[in-house]
Amino acid sequence: MSAGYPYRTRRSRPNRSAEAENEHARSNAAIPVTIVIAAVGLYLGHYTILLPFLFGVFLLYSGFSFLSTRLNPLSPHFYLTRKPSWTAIGVVFLSAFLLVYAAYWMWLHHYGPILPHF
């Protein structure tokens, strides 16, 4: 360094890999949970038809909540750093429709009682 120049500060370069990781931070954590809920709902359909229907409605509500985190800028969850992936949202919606349809099918074919028999 020459004497006439002020001290230079070292600029650190932006960490491109950290920025790219945050830009594409998608979570698939809902997929195994959704599959377990769907399997339990289908199994409990032997005892009462209401449980698969209620689990399906719950998953439908969750699917719309996940979709809101991806599309709705007025939602506070829109600004989260890690959002559910499109695959996870699709699995949640498919499982919800599967459970609601299974409950309807069970009701049509008298597969299980509406209320459980104790």
N, C-alpha and C positions, 0 to 999 in steps of 0.2 A: 504494500500500500504506500502510496505517496503521501507526503505530509499535508498537502492541500485538501485532500478529500476527507469528508467526515467519515466516521466509522460506519461501515455497512452492517446492516442487520441481516441475518440470514432468514430468508423466507423459506418456509417449509412448503413443499409441494402438497397439493391436496391428495389425500389418499383415495385414488380412483376405485380401488377394489372395495373399500368400505362404502363409498357412495353408490356403486353399482349393486352391492349387496342390499342396501337399504331401499333402493329403487325397486328391486324385484323381491322384496320380502313377502312371501306368500306362505300361508300356513295350511297344511293338510291335516291338522290335528283333529278336525271334526269328523273325518272319514271313519276311523275305527269306532269312535263313540256312536256314530249314526248307525253303523252296521250292527253293533251290539244292541242298540235300542230297537232296531227293526226286528232282529232275531228274537229278542225277548217278547216283543209285542206279538209276533206271529205265534210264538209258543203259548203265551197266555191267552190266545184266542180260543183255546180248548175250554177254558174256564169261564170266560165272559167275552162277548164280542165288543164290549165297550172299551176295553183296554187297547186293542190295536187301533181303534178309531181315535181314542184320546192321544195315544202316542203319535199317530199320524198328524193330528191337528197341532200338537206340540212341535213336531218337526217342520210342519208347514210354517208356523210362526217363526221358528228359528231360521228357516231358509229365507224368509222375507227380511228378517233382521240382518242376516249375513249379506243379502243383496243390497240392503240399505247402506252397509258399510262400504260397499264398492261404488255405488252410484249416486247417493244422495249427499250433496255437499252441505245440506242443512243439518245432517245428523252429526252429533259430536263424535261418533265412532268412525266417521269418514276420515278423520285426521289421525288415526292410529298409524303407527309405524309398521305394524305387521297385520295384514288383513287376510281373511280366508281366501283360498285360491278359488278359481272358477270351477275347478274339479270338485272341490269340497262343497261348494254351493249346489252344484248339480247332483251330487250324491245325496245331499240332504233333501232336495226337492223330490228326487226319484224315490227315496225311501218313504217320504211322507205320502206320496201318491200310492205307493205300493201298499202301505198299511191301511189307508182309507179304502182302497179298492178291495183289499183282503177282508176287511171288516164287512163291507157291502156283500162280497161273495159269500162269506160265512153266514150272513143274515139270510140271503136268498136260499141257500142250500141247507139251512137249519143245522149248521155245523157245530155251533155251540150256543149256550144260553145267553140271553141278553144280560141278565143279572146272574151272578154266581150262586150256585146252590150250596148252602152250608149245612 
